[in-house]
Amino acid sequence: MTEDMAPAGADLAGAGVAAPRRLRADAQRNIGSLLEAAKAVFAASGVDAPAKEITDRAGVGVGTLYRHFPQRSDLVKAVFQREVDACADAAPALAAAHEPGAALAMWLHRYTEYLATKRGLATALHSGDPAYGALPGYFRQRLEPALGSLLEAAIASGEIRAGISARDLLHAVANLCLPVAGEGTAYSQRMVTLLIDGLRYGASKG
């Protein structure tokens, strides 16, 4: 049994995104460490940062990086997928633990954190490279249903007014999170809080 995985460019449910095979526990740890390190390095130094900067942060060798992610695009796609999945998977957990309005607000703030990570990938994602062509569709397929379920529950409970779609809300938050000179994620979080307050205006809680 080896720690090899499918190439990171393999299709995931037809979306053209990485789909790992069953891995040994140590290989899974290495991949997790590499993706976490790459996320941080891309945010600080861009997607063209040296491989050694990523592997030093992950505590693995360069050979391990290239065994799992032969091309830089494989690594970028895997980081993107991992962050989208984490954001989408947070929705049912929040819904189970909180009232609908609170769950929605918490998820939107979680999505805001995700957008800050995505900015580190922007150079690659907007490069026109066909390797990244499937990622916008993957983003929509995972995040629209996740947000949609929270939004529907909050509207049904009367905590949020009706008349807004999950896609509109994803775009609205993304626009609020565009970079502002001298400001960071905390500023974006404040703007999203104002948006959430606006969603509550006119709600008819019974």
C-alpha positions in Angstrom: 0.0 0.0 0.0 1.4 3.4 -1.0 0.7 6.9 0.0 0.1 8.0 -3.6 -3.0 9.8 -4.5 -4.8 10.5 -7.8 -3.3 13.4 -9.6 -4.8 16.6 -8.3 -6.2 17.4 -11.7 -8.5 14.4 -11.7 -12.2 15.1 -12.0 -14.4 15.4 -8.8 -18.0 14.6 -9.6 -17.4 15.9 -13.1 -16.2 19.3 -11.8 -12.6 18.9 -12.9 -11.4 19.3 -9.3 -9.0 17.0 -7.4 -10.4 13.7 -6.0 -8.0 11.9 -3.7 -8.0 8.1 -3.4 -7.9 6.3 -0.1 -4.6 7.3 1.6 -2.5 6.2 4.5 -2.8 8.3 7.6 0.6 9.8 7.3 0.0 10.7 3.6 -3.3 12.4 4.7 -1.4 14.3 7.3 1.2 15.4 4.8 -1.5 16.6 2.4 -3.3 18.5 5.1 -0.1 20.2 6.2 0.8 21.1 2.6 -2.6 22.6 1.9 -2.7 24.6 5.1 0.9 25.8 4.5 0.1 26.7 0.8 -3.0 28.7 1.9 -0.9 30.8 4.3 2.0 31.2 1.8 -0.2 32.1 -1.1 -1.9 34.7 1.0 1.4 36.2 2.0 3.6 35.7 -1.1 1.2 34.9 -4.0 0.7 31.6 -5.9 4.1 31.8 -7.4 5.9 31.5 -4.1 8.8 29.1 -4.0 8.0 25.4 -3.3 10.5 25.4 -0.5 8.6 28.1 1.3 5.5 25.9 1.3 7.3 22.7 2.3 9.3 24.3 5.1 6.1 25.7 6.6 4.5 22.2 6.2 7.4 20.4 7.7 7.8 18.0 4.7 10.3 17.6 1.8 9.9 19.1 -1.6 9.6 15.6 -3.0 6.4 15.1 -1.0 4.9 18.2 -2.4 5.6 17.1 -6.0 4.4 13.6 -5.4 1.0 14.8 -4.4 0.8 17.9 -6.5 3.0 17.5 -9.6 1.9 20.9 -11.1 1.5 24.2 -9.3 -2.1 24.3 -10.7 -2.8 21.0 -8.9 -1.9 22.7 -5.6 -3.9 25.8 -6.2 -7.0 23.8 -7.2 -6.6 21.6 -4.1 -6.4 24.7 -1.8 -9.4 26.2 -3.5 -11.4 23.0 -3.2 -10.5 22.5 0.4 -11.5 26.0 1.5 -14.8 25.8 -0.5 -15.6 22.4 1.0 -14.9 23.7 4.6 -17.1 26.7 4.1 -20.0 24.6 2.6 -19.7 21.9 5.3 -20.0 24.5 8.0 -23.6 25.2 7.0 -25.3 22.1 8.3 -23.2 22.2 11.5 -24.3 25.7 12.2 -27.9 25.0 11.4 -27.9 22.1 13.9 -26.4 24.2 16.7 -28.1 27.6 16.3 -31.3 29.4 15.6 -31.8 30.0 11.8 -31.0 33.7 11.9 -27.9 33.2 14.0 -26.7 30.3 11.8 -27.1 32.4 8.7 -25.2 35.3 10.2 -22.4 33.0 11.4 -22.1 31.3 8.0 -21.9 34.7 6.2 -19.0 35.7 8.5 -17.4 32.3 7.8 -17.8 33.0 4.1 -16.1 36.3 4.6 -13.1 34.6 6.0 -13.0 32.3 3.0 -13.0 35.2 0.6 -9.9 36.6 2.4 -8.2 33.3 1.6 -9.4 33.3 -2.0 -7.7 36.6 -2.6 -4.4 34.8 -2.2 -5.4 32.7 -5.2 -6.6 35.5 -7.3 -3.6 35.7 -9.6 -4.0 32.1 -10.7 -7.8 32.0 -10.7 -8.1 35.0 -13.0 -5.1 34.1 -15.2 -7.2 32.5 -18.0 -5.4 29.2 -17.5 -7.8 26.4 -18.6 -6.6 24.4 -15.6 -8.8 26.5 -13.4 -11.8 26.6 -15.7 -14.0 24.3 -13.6 -13.5 26.1 -10.3 -16.2 28.8 -10.7 -18.7 26.0 -11.3 -17.5 24.1 -8.3 -17.8 27.2 -6.1 -21.4 27.6 -7.1 -22.3 23.9 -6.8 -21.0 23.8 -3.3 -21.8 27.2 -1.8 -25.2 28.1 -3.3 -27.0 25.1 -1.8 -25.2 25.5 1.5 -26.2 29.1 1.8 -29.6 28.5 0.3 -30.6 26.0 3.0 -29.6 28.5 5.8 -31.4 31.4 4.0 -34.6 29.5 3.5 -34.7 28.5 7.2 -34.1 32.1 8.3 -36.8 33.4 6.0 -39.2 30.7 7.2 -38.6 31.6 10.8 -39.3 35.2 10.1 -35.9 36.4 11.1 -34.8 37.5 7.6 -37.0 39.2 5.0 -37.8 37.3 1.8 -36.8 38.4 -1.7 -33.1 37.6 -1.9 -31.5 34.5 -3.5 -28.4 32.6 -2.3 -26.6 33.7 -5.4 -27.4 37.3 -4.9 -26.2 37.1 -1.3 -22.9 35.4 -2.2 -22.3 38.2 -4.7 -23.3 40.9 -2.3 -20.9 39.7 0.4 -18.1 39.2 -2.2 -18.6 42.9 -3.2 -18.4 44.0 0.4 -15.1 42.1 0.7 -13.3 43.8 -2.1 -9.9 45.1 -0.9 -9.9 48.5 0.7 -6.6 50.4 1.1 -5.4 50.2 4.7 -8.2 47.8 5.8 -8.3 44.0 6.4 -10.7 41.3 7.1 -12.1 42.9 10.2 -13.3 45.8 8.0 -15.1 43.3 5.7 -16.7 41.6 8.7 -18.1 44.9 9.9 -19.6 45.6 6.4 -21.1 42.1 6.3 -22.7 42.7 9.8 -24.4 45.8 8.3 -25.7 43.7 5.4 -27.1 41.2 7.9 -28.8 43.9 9.8 -30.4 45.0 6.5 -31.6 41.5 5.8 -33.4 41.6 9.2 -35.2 44.9 8.3 -38.8 44.3 7.4 -38.8 40.7 8.5 -42.1 39.5 9.9 -41.3 37.1 12.8 -44.5 35.6 14.1 
